[in-house]
Amino acid sequence: MTTTDSASAASLSDGAPMRITFGPDDLRRVDRLVAPMRAWFSPRFYGLDNIPAEGPVLLVANHSMIAFDCGLLMTEIMHRHGRVVRGLGDHALMDRPAIRRAVQRIGGVRGTRENMRILLSRGEIVLVLPGGSAEAIRRKHERYALKWKGRTGFAEVAIETGARIVPVAMVGANDAYDVVVDGEHPLMWPMRWYAARRDRSAITMPIFRGLGPTLIPKPQRFYYSFGEPIDATRWRGAGEGALELQSAVRVAVEKEFAFLFAERDQDPGRTMSGRGRQALSSYVRGLRRG
């Protein structure tokens, strides 16, 4: 992996490298890293051709409880398009030096408008999850609710830089865990009190479980759908341009959700056991033909 720092006046926060290039050896290392996740979640991708081959692109997606889905998404785009996705990291994560260094090594930067503006002005492809931690740490019956109220920063920067927005829906990661007790439950008041003392804006983590009583994620298939690009410049000069664009992107993401829910619901390989039955059936058919 090659990193290049900019000598210009504009610079990314926290000393993040301005440009990152993955060579063949780097890609092989990334593939080995994500191979267990790919085998466990068996992802499917739809609409990858909607990602422009060049120029500034803003991927706008929903936020899941776990970040595994983002890693698989970024790797797939690197293989299909040869482009490194620059992810915007949550402040809570980027405030931790060890995590920040690890995130920066794979192209991530702190989630600020200025970082987004700099990367898009350089023609990069940037991934933003507008809902942030409020959307990731969700309540029991909010698996795929978009919590974007007041989140118009990505729209403002897209309009300014002329970036094309690709709406992205990711389904599966929130099915890998079940929320047992959400952060708003009366039983969680001690945790809410403690979190409020540390940070008034803190969100209380729910109690959740994965496979059985463990924190191992259930092997649910991950599904990704990329909608048609949206030209942000159409909203330049509009009085409520950013808000209108945000609304248009939200509708587009929800459209991709509807498509993926239909795909998921009719997929016999949605679970590991289903994929096992498919493999066994295919093996038996092969024996019969032989």
FIVEXZA-734640 format. One record per residue: x, y, z of N, C-alpha, C in turn. Coordinates in steps of 0.001 Angstrom, whole numbers. Each point is the difference from the previous one (the first is absolute). Last residue first. Layout:
REM FIVEXZA-734640
{r {X; Y; Z}; {X; Y; Z}; {X; Y; Z}}
...
END
This chain:
REM FIVEXZA-734640
{r {-23385; -37784; -13404}; {1208; -770; -258}; {-296; -1467; -188}}
{r {-3406; 3027; 1199}; {377; 225; -1392}; {1220; -803; -370}}
{r {-1423; -132; 4458}; {-993; -661; -863}; {331; 178; -1471}}
{r {2617; 2221; 3237}; {233; -1438; 64}; {-941; -756; -934}}
{r {-585; 4648; 499}; {1219; -288; -740}; {305; -1486; -23}}
{r {-3570; 1573; 2605}; {-340; 75; -1422}; {1208; -316; -868}}
{r {687; 294; 4632}; {-767; -1205; -335}; {-372; -8; -1482}}
{r {2125; 3834; 1697}; {929; -1135; 1}; {-717; -1281; -425}}
{r {-2543; 3913; 628}; {806; 118; -1205}; {955; -1177; -130}}
{r {-2531; 302; 3917}; {-868; -307; -1130}; {771; 47; -1313}}
{r {2223; 1353; 3900}; {-229; -1450; 19}; {-852; -426; -1190}}
{r {714; 4606; 666}; {1245; -654; -407}; {-178; -1514; -74}}
{r {-3599; 2558; 1643}; {206; 259; -1427}; {1240; -723; -513}}
{r {-873; -120; 4593}; {-950; -853; -730}; {145; 191; -1508}}
{r {2574; 2787; 2787}; {463; -1384; 97}; {-917; -947; -768}}
{r {-1218; 4496; 447}; {1089; -121; -968}; {568; -1413; 12}}
{r {-3293; 983; 3163}; {-572; 26; -1341}; {1065; -149; -1065}}
{r {1363; 403; 4449}; {-618; -1309; -212}; {-624; -77; -1393}}
{r {1827; 4109; 1356}; {1051; -980; -234}; {-595; -1374; -267}}
{r {-3101; 4117; -1281}; {688; -465; 1205}; {1082; -1011; -368}}
{r {-2513; 1939; -3495}; {142; 1139; 914}; {791; -384; 1256}}
{r {-1454; -2469; -4210}; {1339; -24; 590}; {250; 1157; 941}}
{r {-4068; -627; -2555}; {129; -1181; 860}; {1365; -97; 672}}
{r {-2916; 4371; -1797}; {1304; -662; -147}; {96; -1208; 928}}
{r {-3532; 3485; -435}; {-184; -1142; -889}; {1288; -802; -201}}
{r {-208; 3914; 2813}; {-1130; -820; 425}; {-223; -1210; -894}}
{r {3417; 3303; -975}; {295; -764; 1212}; {-1118; -981; 328}}
{r {-635; 3047; -3559}; {1016; -992; -334}; {295; -911; 1188}}
{r {-2880; 3618; 711}; {-653; -988; -861}; {981; -1108; -385}}
{r {1682; 3616; 2415}; {-886; -783; 865}; {-704; -1085; -804}}
{r {2669; 3112; -2348}; {780; -995; 729}; {-863; -851; 933}}
{r {-2014; 3587; -2440}; {507; -1016; -926}; {727; -1114; 758}}
{r {-1418; 3725; 2451}; {-1159; -786; -426}; {427; -1126; -940}}
{r {3292; 3134; 1320}; {-402; -875; 1103}; {-1133; -926; -443}}
{r {1285; 3404; -2903}; {936; -1127; -50}; {-276; -983; 1131}}
{r {-2500; 3929; -22}; {-365; -787; -1183}; {910; -1217; -115}}
{r {984; 3142; 3288}; {-1153; -805; 400}; {-510; -852; -1161}}
{r {3457; 3089; -845}; {498; -1088; 840}; {-1152; -919; 419}}
{r {-1146; 3871; -2395}; {726; -937; -859}; {541; -1187; 793}}
{r {-2080; 3559; 2303}; {-1004; -746; -764}; {676; -1059; -872}}
{r {2843; 2928; 2263}; {-679; -887; 944}; {-1039; -860; -720}}
{r {2118; 3398; -2418}; {913; -1124; 231}; {-637; -1012; 944}}
{r {-2326; 3986; -790}; {28; -797; -1225}; {886; -1232; 165}}
{r {-140; 3167; 3504}; {-1264; -719; -93}; {-34; -909; -1220}}
{r {3670; 2888; 531}; {29; -1048; 1027}; {-1249; -859; -63}}
{r {134; 3760; -2763}; {884; -1058; -489}; {78; -1141; 1008}}
{r {-2389; 3824; 1244}; {-711; -698; -1068}; {839; -1155; -545}}
{r {1952; 2808; 3209}; {-1076; -773; 612}; {-763; -803; -1052}}
{r {3344; 2971; -1471}; {596; -1109; 741}; {-1066; -900; 607}}
{r {-1426; 3997; -2329}; {613; -1007; -853}; {527; -1208; 746}}
{r {-2959; 4194; 716}; {145; -1118; 933}; {660; -1173; -722}}
{r {-322; 3952; -2471}; {-42; 530; 1363}; {212; -1054; 1062}}
{r {2201; -369; -4913}; {-1325; -187; 594}; {29; 460; 1454}}
{r {3897; -133; -2903}; {-796; 1209; -65}; {-1394; -135; 571}}
{r {2289; -4430; -1508}; {727; 1250; 221}; {-930; 1191; -157}}
{r {-957; -4844; -670}; {-557; 716; 1144}; {759; 1296; 311}}
{r {1223; -3134; -3465}; {-1374; 399; -321}; {-611; 839; 1120}}
{r {4327; -2191; 238}; {5; 1378; -497}; {-1403; 483; -372}}
{r {1138; -4547; 1468}; {-260; 966; 1067}; {-85; 1434; -515}}
{r {-1033; -4914; -2226}; {817; 1188; -284}; {-344; 1093; 1006}}
{r {-304; -5566; 329}; {-780; 1232; 94}; {936; 1185; -194}}
{r {8; -5694; -1332}; {645; 1230; 498}; {-942; 1199; -57}}
{r {-1908; -5053; 657}; {518; 839; -1082}; {588; 1294; 571}}
{r {11; -4190; 3319}; {-968; 642; -879}; {667; 839; -1071}}
{r {1427; -4534; 2940}; {465; 1340; -358}; {-977; 598; -1005}}
{r {163; -4211; 3993}; {-562; 509; -1246}; {405; 1459; -194}}
{r {1037; -4966; 3086}; {333; 1388; -294}; {-652; 411; -1318}}
{r {-16; -4093; 4279}; {-466; 439; -1317}; {323; 1494; -159}}
{r {1397; -4717; 3228}; {-11; 1444; -166}; {-393; 331; -1447}}
{r {-1141; -4526; 3303}; {591; 553; -1219}; {-106; 1524; 7}}
{r {406; -2862; 4555}; {-1001; 466; -948}; {695; 559; -1246}}
{r {1540; -2504; 4440}; {476; -15; -1398}; {-1094; 332; -1009}}
{r {698; 1867; 5232}; {-661; -1086; -718}; {411; 57; -1474}}
{r {3288; 1879; 3881}; {-1124; 366; -881}; {-600; -1225; -677}}
{r {2299; 122; 4894}; {388; -373; -1360}; {-1173; 326; -933}}
{r {17; 408; 4841}; {138; 1221; -805}; {535; -306; -1397}}
{r {-3121; -3453; 3240}; {1333; 585; -167}; {-48; 1313; -767}}
{r {-3509; -3470; 1156}; {192; 1025; 1029}; {1318; 775; -151}}
{r {-1954; -2089; -4373}; {-335; -509; 1325}; {159; 1107; 1026}}
{r {1920; 1889; -3822}; {-265; -1425; -154}; {-235; -615; 1374}}
{r {-150; 4828; 558}; {111; -474; -1368}; {-418; -1453; -113}}
{r {-1266; 4551; 3401}; {630; -1318; -133}; {20; -403; -1474}}
{r {-568; 4711; 3652}; {-354; -767; -1189}; {737; -1336; -1}}
{r {-1374; 4933; 2789}; {485; -1355; 252}; {-445; -843; -1191}}
{r {974; 5395; -452}; {-977; -1006; 402}; {702; -1289; 408}}
{r {1938; 5201; 424}; {63; -1230; -780}; {-1080; -967; 463}}
{r {-160; 5476; 316}; {183; -1213; 785}; {-35; -1231; -890}}
{r {1701; 5139; -1071}; {-1127; -889; -260}; {262; -1314; 722}}
{r {1768; 5508; 647}; {275; -1426; -138}; {-1291; -793; -197}}
{r {816; 4869; 817}; {-491; -450; -1301}; {172; -1500; -200}}
{r {1525; 2296; 3948}; {-1450; 222; -89}; {-589; -476; -1329}}
{r {4251; -1876; 2772}; {-221; 770; -1220}; {-1507; 138; -192}}
{r {1829; -1818; 4055}; {1236; 86; -779}; {-157; 914; -1214}}
{r {-3706; -897; 2802}; {1017; 665; 829}; {1299; 188; -775}}
{r {-3541; -2428; -1973}; {-300; 1437; 27}; {1021; 762; 831}}
{r {204; -4736; -152}; {391; 569; -1291}; {-211; 1503; -15}}
{r {-1448; -2393; 3794}; {1459; 2; -62}; {482; 660; -1298}}
{r {-4625; -613; 548}; {478; 984; 977}; {1517; 122; -73}}
{r {-2079; -3327; -2564}; {-286; 1318; -555}; {523; 1096; 920}}
{r {312; -4424; 1492}; {942; 226; -1090}; {-221; 1379; -633}}
{r {-2992; -1434; 3381}; {1338; 252; 565}; {1037; 296; -1088}}
{r {-4504; -1111; -1363}; {192; 1360; 521}; {1354; 218; 659}}
{r {-2254; -3964; -2312}; {1291; 548; -396}; {265; 1379; 594}}
{r {-4099; -2622; 459}; {1077; -741; 653}; {1377; 610; -271}}
{r {-4041; 1671; -2128}; {166; 427; 1408}; {1146; -714; 712}}
{r {287; 708; -5350}; {-790; -819; 920}; {237; 459; 1445}}
{r {2188; 1588; -4129}; {-1073; 812; 580}; {-852; -783; 998}}
{r {3681; -1905; -2634}; {518; 1005; 924}; {-1043; 848; 672}}
{r {-1136; -5110; -1588}; {574; 1193; -620}; {335; 1058; 1046}}
{r {-181; -5543; -77}; {-511; 1135; 761}; {624; 1253; -599}}
{r {524; -3853; -2498}; {-762; -612; 1090}; {-664; 1081; 844}}
{r {1743; -396; -5315}; {8; 878; 1172}; {-898; -632; 1062}}
{r {2771; -2575; -4010}; {-1320; 316; 538}; {174; 894; 1224}}
{r {3121; -1227; -4735}; {-129; 161; 1452}; {-1446; 310; 358}}
{r {1258; -710; -4482}; {1002; -873; 609}; {-28; 80; 1520}}
{r {-2566; 2672; -3122}; {-649; -1279; 259}; {951; -957; 705}}
{r {1384; 4286; -1478}; {-897; 173; 1144}; {-834; -1244; 291}}
{r {2968; 51; -3714}; {786; 179; 1224}; {-895; 163; 1226}}
{r {-1992; -315; -4359}; {581; -1255; 485}; {734; 156; 1311}}
{r {-923; 3573; -4263}; {-919; -799; 798}; {702; -1294; 419}}
{r {775; 5254; -2312}; {703; -1186; 474}; {-931; -743; 966}}
{r {-22; 4123; -4172}; {-701; -683; 1082}; {781; -1259; 351}}
{r {958; 5048; -2676}; {363; -1392; 275}; {-836; -542; 1158}}
{r {579; 4347; -4015}; {-684; -518; 1190}; {277; -1491; 167}}
{r {2943; 3987; -2362}; {-542; -1331; -270}; {-664; -495; 1275}}
{r {1612; 5036; -2273}; {-377; -793; 1175}; {-574; -1331; -461}}
{r {3621; 3913; -2077}; {-1175; -811; -255}; {-253; -886; 1223}}
{r {2493; 4992; -30}; {134; -1461; 62}; {-1314; -672; -366}}
{r {1416; 4843; 414}; {-503; -591; -1239}; {120; -1510; -31}}
{r {1067; 3409; 3559}; {1094; -620; -767}; {-462; -588; -1329}}
{r {-3135; 2186; 3036}; {1154; 899; -155}; {1048; -573; -932}}
{r {-3755; -2631; 1233}; {-422; 1108; -871}; {1189; 913; -297}}
{r {705; -3432; 3067}; {-182; -560; -1342}; {-396; 1096; -984}}
{r {307; 1091; 4573}; {1328; -169; -600}; {-105; -559; -1415}}
{r {-3989; 486; 2473}; {601; 1311; -218}; {1347; -125; -705}}
{r {-2186; -3939; 1378}; {-678; 609; -1145}; {616; 1356; -333}}
{r {1459; -2325; 3835}; {480; -680; -1206}; {-618; 613; -1251}}
{r {-1432; 1634; 4253}; {1384; 363; -325}; {482; -636; -1288}}
{r {-4325; -300; 2583}; {59; 492; -1379}; {1418; 334; -441}}
{r {-3202; -2072; 4127}; {1300; -375; -568}; {48; 396; -1475}}
{r {-3858; 394; 3084}; {996; 1046; 200}; {1350; -299; -613}}
{r {-2870; -4170; 547}; {-579; 1307; 294}; {1108; 1018; 307}}
{r {70; -4912; -1232}; {769; 1049; -658}; {-509; 1389; 335}}
{r {-510; -5426; 852}; {-91; 1111; 947}; {868; 1149; -501}}
{r {-2565; -4803; -1853}; {983; 1034; -314}; {-212; 1187; 936}}
{r {-1141; -5526; 590}; {-519; 1370; -20}; {1136; 982; -286}}
{r {-175; -5064; 482}; {480; 711; -1183}; {-609; 1395; -129}}
{r {-638; -2835; 4002}; {1102; -651; -716}; {556; 830; -1154}}
{r {-3128; 601; 4150}; {473; 993; -962}; {1114; -552; -879}}
{r {-2468; -1637; 4184}; {-790; -177; -1212}; {387; 1011; -1084}}
{r {2333; -169; 4292}; {-328; -1394; -299}; {-704; -188; -1335}}
{r {3174; 4282; 475}; {-917; -640; 927}; {-468; -1331; -581}}
{r {4929; 2201; -1217}; {-1431; 162; -208}; {-826; -729; 1041}}
{r {4906; 1812; -1600}; {-443; -501; 1304}; {-1507; 185; 66}}
{r {1915; 1420; -3974}; {649; -1287; 256}; {-502; -631; 1299}}
{r {-1377; 4354; -1340}; {-620; -1003; -859}; {580; -1385; 267}}
{r {1733; 3706; 2287}; {-1424; -37; 339}; {-728; -1058; -812}}
{r {4615; 1040; -828}; {-212; -911; 1129}; {-1469; -95; 395}}
{r {536; 1800; -4879}; {994; -75; 1064}; {-358; -985; 1101}}
{r {-2230; 1686; -4344}; {-647; -243; 1288}; {958; -91; 1167}}
{r {1377; 526; -4740}; {-521; 1212; 658}; {-600; -233; 1380}}
{r {3884; -2217; -2923}; {-1175; -606; 639}; {-654; 1095; 827}}
{r {3733; -310; -4426}; {-532; 681; 1177}; {-1252; -726; 473}}
{r {4653; -434; -3545}; {-1152; -672; 590}; {-439; 747; 1253}}
{r {2886; 1225; -4867}; {-123; 126; 1449}; {-1281; -695; 465}}
{r {3849; 727; -4305}; {-1290; -601; 303}; {-96; -127; 1520}}
{r {2947; 3814; -3033}; {-32; -1285; 704}; {-1434; -529; 103}}
{r {2067; 4273; -1916}; {-551; -1050; -858}; {-67; -1360; 643}}
{r {1329; 4426; 1834}; {1104; -719; -636}; {-495; -1166; -860}}
{r {-2955; 2618; 2589}; {618; 962; -922}; {1191; -615; -728}}
{r {-2185; -2483; 3390}; {-830; 85; -1202}; {596; 970; -1019}}
{r {2168; -419; 4180}; {87; -1256; -752}; {-819; 60; -1289}}
{r {-183; 3713; 2984}; {1345; -149; -569}; {72; -1245; -880}}
{r {-3993; 765; 2430}; {176; 1006; -1061}; {1352; -183; -696}}
{r {-966; -2620; 3811}; {-817; -421; -1133}; {225; 919; -1191}}
{r {2019; 1207; 4024}; {659; -1181; -562}; {-754; -498; -1230}}
{r {-1983; 3519; 2340}; {1211; 447; -675}; {752; -1173; -615}}
{r {-3861; -768; 2650}; {-333; 556; -1307}; {1253; 401; -767}}
{r {400; -3999; 3525}; {-273; 1438; 38}; {-332; 484; -1413}}
{r {1421; -4689; 2620}; {-1195; 434; -712}; {-318; 1473; 187}}
{r {4918; -2704; -102}; {-1015; 475; 929}; {-1180; 588; -792}}
{r {2677; -3715; -2554}; {331; 1297; 596}; {-1107; 371; 984}}
{r {2188; -4638; -3129}; {-1008; 728; 752}; {511; 1312; 563}}
{r {2454; -3581; -2535}; {-592; 1099; -747}; {-1019; 831; 748}}
{r {2874; -3749; 1500}; {-832; -543; -1076}; {-790; 1106; -707}}
{r {2938; 1021; 3591}; {805; -879; -855}; {-816; -571; -1154}}
{r {-2000; 2613; 3517}; {694; 811; -994}; {810; -862; -970}}
{r {-2177; -2049; 3673}; {-987; 478; -966}; {688; 786; -1109}}
{r {2635; -1422; 3615}; {-432; -1154; -793}; {-977; 425; -1096}}
{r {1432; 3249; 3108}; {1110; -391; -883}; {-409; -1161; -903}}
{r {-3092; 1401; 3286}; {168; 1019; -1037}; {1104; -388; -976}}
{r {-707; -2658; 3828}; {-1045; -218; -1003}; {165; 986; -1148}}
{r {2891; 540; 3614}; {282; -1287; -650}; {-1017; -279; -1107}}
{r {-570; 4006; 2707}; {1170; 0; -895}; {235; -1308; -744}}
{r {-4680; 2202; 1545}; {868; -1039; 569}; {1195; -205; -930}}
{r {-3557; 2938; -1112}; {658; 576; 1175}; {932; -1006; 679}}
{r {-2849; -1113; -3704}; {1212; 691; -429}; {710; 697; 1148}}
{r {-4176; -2250; 711}; {1032; -957; -397}; {1309; 707; -311}}
{r {-3716; 2634; 1083}; {272; -844; 1162}; {1078; -1028; -304}}
{r {-1709; 2829; -3485}; {941; 680; 901}; {373; -885; 1193}}
{r {-1387; -2245; -4715}; {-660; 685; 1120}; {1043; 604; 938}}
{r {1101; -832; -5296}; {-112; -673; 1288}; {-655; 856; 1062}}
{r {115; -630; -5663}; {-14; 1028; 1039}; {-285; -666; 1339}}
{r {2405; -2054; -4768}; {-1102; 8; 953}; {135; 1111; 1024}}
{r {1744; -1187; -5153}; {431; 740; 1180}; {-1201; 122; 950}}
{r {1508; -3552; -4162}; {-1093; 739; 634}; {523; 653; 1272}}
{r {2485; -1586; -4767}; {41; -93; 1459}; {-1117; 867; 569}}
{r {311; -2566; -4980}; {-15; 1272; 722}; {-12; -249; 1502}}
{r {-401; -3135; -3937}; {1373; 436; 220}; {99; 1326; 719}}
{r {-3944; -2890; -1329}; {261; 1305; -612}; {1436; 480; 163}}
{r {-1677; -4328; 1641}; {-808; 246; -1198}; {403; 1263; -732}}
{r {2181; -1316; 4125}; {188; -1036; -1006}; {-732; 328; -1294}}
{r {-486; 2891; 3707}; {1406; 11; -417}; {232; -1016; -1116}}
{r {-4214; 87; 2037}; {186; 1139; -902}; {1442; 81; -481}}
{r {-1071; -3270; 3222}; {-635; -317; -1279}; {198; 1126; -1010}}
{r {1478; 650; 4435}; {841; -968; -699}; {-564; -317; -1371}}
{r {-2499; 2800; 2888}; {1200; 678; -487}; {880; -944; -805}}
{r {-3849; -1813; 2112}; {-364; 945; -1062}; {1243; 639; -602}}
{r {479; -2750; 3782}; {-273; -797; -1194}; {-353; 890; -1183}}
{r {612; 2099; 4154}; {1252; -594; -452}; {-179; -816; -1269}}
{r {-3809; 1811; 2205}; {784; 1036; -686}; {1307; -564; -551}}
{r {-2816; -2760; 2651}; {-566; 214; -1324}; {770; 1059; -775}}
{r {1083; -1031; 4559}; {455; -1014; -936}; {-512; 276; -1412}}
{r {-741; 2435; 4320}; {622; 613; -1179}; {473; -1029; -1017}}
{r {-4368; 169; 3690}; {1395; -422; -115}; {556; 533; -1310}}
{r {-4377; 1180; 1151}; {547; -168; 1341}; {1466; -393; -29}}
{r {-1813; 2868; -4153}; {-380; -1238; 682}; {631; -82; 1376}}
{r {-1528; 4015; -3847}; {977; -422; 1002}; {-525; -1229; 731}}
{r {-911; 2089; -5306}; {-510; -172; 1360}; {1099; -523; 918}}
{r {1292; 2974; -4424}; {-572; -1285; 398}; {-567; 46; 1414}}
{r {2440; 2672; -4590}; {-781; 331; 1188}; {-801; -1235; 401}}
{r {4491; 1676; -3172}; {-868; -1130; 303}; {-719; 318; 1305}}
{r {2466; 3156; -3786}; {-372; -110; 1400}; {-973; -1166; 143}}
{r {4026; 1950; -3694}; {-1209; -793; 242}; {-226; -80; 1504}}
{r {3223; 2594; -4205}; {-435; -43; 1398}; {-1337; -719; 150}}
{r {3251; -1420; -4117}; {-622; 1218; 513}; {-483; -164; 1432}}
{r {212; -4299; -3358}; {928; 1073; 368}; {-773; 1211; 498}}
{r {-2139; -4116; -1153}; {1373; -492; -63}; {1014; 1058; 404}}
{r {-5249; -502; 1826}; {806; 590; -1077}; {1455; -458; 77}}
{r {-4277; -2824; 1707}; {1082; 807; 571}; {845; 561; -1135}}
{r {-3615; -3064; -697}; {-476; 1376; 196}; {1061; 904; 616}}
{r {421; -4804; -733}; {310; 785; -1201}; {-488; 1443; 120}}
{r {-955; -3340; 3302}; {1352; 556; 125}; {396; 835; -1216}}
{r {-4299; -2557; 1353}; {132; 1377; -471}; {1378; 609; 123}}
{r {-1037; -4088; 3144}; {-847; 371; -1126}; {282; 1461; -377}}
{r {2111; -4559; 3109}; {62; 1410; -379}; {-837; 239; -1253}}
{r {832; -3717; 4489}; {-447; 196; -1370}; {-56; 1495; -284}}
{r {2666; -3598; 3903}; {-692; 1209; -479}; {-418; -58; -1466}}
{r {1512; -3159; 4182}; {-331; -309; -1398}; {-720; 1163; -694}}
{r {1795; -873; 4746}; {-1177; 785; -369}; {-422; -170; -1457}}
{r {3801; -2382; 1976}; {-1032; -47; 1042}; {-1298; 672; -460}}
{r {3956; 48; -2747}; {-508; -1366; 113}; {-1178; -81; 968}}
{r {2213; 4118; -480}; {-657; -327; -1255}; {-600; -1409; 55}}
{r {2594; 1449; 3623}; {-1283; 696; -32}; {-767; -337; -1273}}
{r {4399; -1725; 451}; {-931; -631; 952}; {-1377; 665; 6}}
{r {3364; 1953; -2828}; {-457; -1321; -446}; {-924; -689; 1013}}
{r {2509; 4350; 276}; {-1464; -30; -91}; {-543; -1368; -402}}
{r {4743; 735; 481}; {-617; 541; 1208}; {-1519; -146; -42}}
{r {2639; -1154; -3753}; {171; -1004; 1068}; {-695; 458; 1276}}
{r {56; 2999; -3583}; {-857; -1149; -308}; {107; -1079; 1075}}
{r {2870; 3728; 234}; {-1373; 383; 339}; {-948; -1172; -234}}
{r {4430; -567; -1343}; {-82; 28; 1466}; {-1416; 369; 456}}
{r {892; 123; -4593}; {22; -1389; 464}; {-99; -62; 1522}}
{r {382; 4208; -2005}; {-1318; -575; -242}; {-72; -1447; 469}}
{r {4154; 2210; 177}; {-923; 563; 991}; {-1389; -608; -149}}
{r {3251; -1096; -3191}; {284; -658; 1276}; {-935; 504; 1100}}
{r {-289; 2063; -4299}; {-464; -1398; -13}; {248; -723; 1318}}
{r {-340; 5222; 584}; {621; -810; -1027}; {-514; -1424; 56}}
{r {-2065; 4988; 1608}; {188; -1410; 334}; {606; -728; -1191}}
{r {-222; 5381; 1946}; {-20; -899; -1144}; {278; -1416; 471}}
{r {-1510; 5349; 1856}; {372; -1377; 338}; {-146; -865; -1248}}
{r {346; 5626; 1824}; {-291; -988; -1039}; {488; -1376; 437}}
{r {212; 3680; 3009}; {-887; 577; -996}; {-423; -1028; -1039}}
{r {1249; -1007; 5280}; {611; 110; -1335}; {-1007; 490; -1019}}
{r {-327; 1428; 5237}; {-369; -1114; -879}; {644; 181; -1368}}
{r {116; 2735; 4302}; {1154; -441; -772}; {-290; -1168; -913}}
{r {-3237; 2452; 2762}; {716; -1082; 691}; {1205; -516; -778}}
{r {-3485; 2577; -3049}; {212; 83; 1455}; {755; -1217; 514}}
{r {701; 1914; -5045}; {-987; -746; 762}; {328; 72; 1479}}
{r {1251; 3895; -3667}; {490; -1265; 557}; {-1109; -640; 820}}
{r {1524; 4477; -3554}; {-1060; -873; 488}; {603; -1289; 533}}
{r {2888; 3094; -2015}; {-520; 578; 1235}; {-1082; -884; 606}}
{r {3540; -2570; -2959}; {-787; 1219; -171}; {-503; 485; 1339}}
{r {2464; -4052; -981}; {873; 1139; 329}; {-759; 1312; -118}}
{r {-1582; -5380; 1161}; {-72; 1165; -881}; {936; 1102; 465}}
{r {571; -5501; 565}; {-484; 1193; 693}; {42; 1180; -953}}
{r {-389; -5571; -687}; {620; 1243; -453}; {-614; 1167; 741}}
{r {683; -5866; 5}; {-702; 1184; 486}; {768; 1234; -437}}
{r {-555; -5631; -1290}; {769; 1239; -118}; {-849; 1162; 487}}
{r {345; -5757; 515}; {-847; 1193; 0}; {879; 1239; 0}}
END
